Amino acid sequence: MNPDQAVLAMATTEVDISSIAEGQAVTIKWRGNPVFIRHRTKPEIDAAKEVAMGDLKDPIARNANVKDGDPATDENRVVGGKEQWLIMMGVCTHLGCVPDGSNALREFAVVENSTKTGGWFCPCHGSQYDTAGRIRKGPAPENLAVPAYKYLSDTKIQIG
């Protein structure tokens, strides 16, 4: 009745983040879903920290690494005080599309005077997420989920 090796292999994945430059994002696949790993810049972090909690459409962190119901502060969207690393599921909470964080769409992906700092835009229905992956505009009801993960070293994380 125990899970077979294929199931166990998908339960966690290790990612070397040492080659992800500041301002760069990569997408990996975990449990059949995209996971965004972004090495955020100081302006991106600052923009996320400046957002008033009352301005958020979804005030809950949606982070498997903090207590259920914790507020969606920028600090509650990352792990272990490593605020430069944002790791979250790349699945829009509206209809399961994959939001785009590319430079071509970045100008549309951010709200409230932070158009230079990035974010994510779901082109299917127009949901906009900020630099911490929090829903700001559009039909998506929740922030992008942050999966359980931990740092194995300064350059390697384990998701799951």
N, C-alpha and C positions, 0 to 999 in steps of 0.2 A: 504494500500500500504506500510505500515511499515514492517520491517523485523520481522519474528516471533522469539520467545524466543530461539529456537535452533540456529538460525543464530547469534543472539546477544551474546549468550554464547560462541561462537567460536571466536568472535571479539577480545577478550582479554583473557589473562590467567595470573594468579599470580603464582610466583615461589619463594619458600623459599630457599635461597642459603646458609643458615647458616651451613648446614651439608656437603657442598662440600669442601673437604680439598684442600689445596694448591697442585697443580699438578694433580688434579682430574678433570674429565669432566663428565657431565651427558648429556643425550639426552632426551628431552621432545618432545611431539607432540603438535603442534599448527597449526590450520587450515589444518590439515591432513598432515603436513610436519614435518620432524625432525628439531629441533633447538638444536644446540650445546651450552652448557654453560660450559665454562672452567675457572677454577680458576688458572690463569697462575702463574708460578714461576718467580722469578727475572731474571734468565737466559733466559727464554722464552721472557720476555718483552724486555730485553736488546738486544737479537738477532733480534727481530722485529724492534727495534728502529735503529739498525745499518744498515739496508738495505737502500741503496741509491735509491731514487725515480727513477732514470734512469735505474735501474736494474729490475724494475717491468714490467711484461707483461701487466698488467692493472693498469694504474696510478690513477684511480678514486676510491674514498673511498667506494662507493656502500653502504653507511650507511644512512638509512632513518632518522637518527637523526642529520645529518649535511646537509649543502646546497648541492644541486645537483652539481656535478662536482668538489667538494673539493678533494684535493689530498689524496692518500691512505697511509698517514702517520699512524704510529701506534696510535697516539693520535686521529686521525679521524676514527679509527675503534672501539673505545670504547666510553662510555658515561660518562659524569660528572666527568672526571678526575679519575675514578676508573679503572686504567689501568690493575689491576690484573684480572678483569672480562671481558672475551671476550664472547659475545653472538652473534651468527650468525646462519643463515639458514644452515642446513646440507644437502644441495642439490648441487651437482656438476653442474657447469654452462655449462658443455659440453653437457651431455645427461640426466641429472637429476638423476644420481646415488647418492648413499650416501657415501661420503668419509669416510675413516677409520682413526681414530686417536689413535688406540690402541697401546700399547707398542710393540706388535709383528710387526707392520708395521711402527713404528715411524722412524726407521733407514732409510727407503726409502722415507719418507714423507718430508724430509727437504733438502734444497740445500745449497750450498755455505758455507761449513765449520761449519754448525750449527747442525750436526747430533745428538748432545746430547740434543737439546732443544725442539724437538717435531715438530708437524705439522700434516697435514692430507694428505692422499694418496687415490686417487680414483682407486681401482684395476681394474675397467672395461676398462679404456683407458689410465691409467698412469698419470693422472693429479696430480700435487704436489702443495700443499698449505703450506705457512709458518706459523709461530706461531701467525700471525695476520689474518690468513685466506685469504691471498693474493695469487693469482695464480703465481707460479714461473716457472713451467715446465709442458709440456703436452698440449693437445688440448683444454682444457677449455679456453674460451675467457675472462672471467671476474672473479673478486674476489668473494668469497662467500658473499652473501648479509647479511647485518646487519639489522634486523627488527627494527621498531620503538619500543622502550622500555624506561622505566623510573624506577628509584628507588623509591619505596614507603617508604623504610626505609633502614638501612644499611644491612639488611638481607633479604629483599623481593623486587622482581622486578615485574613489570607488562609489559608483552609483548603485543603489539597491541594498 
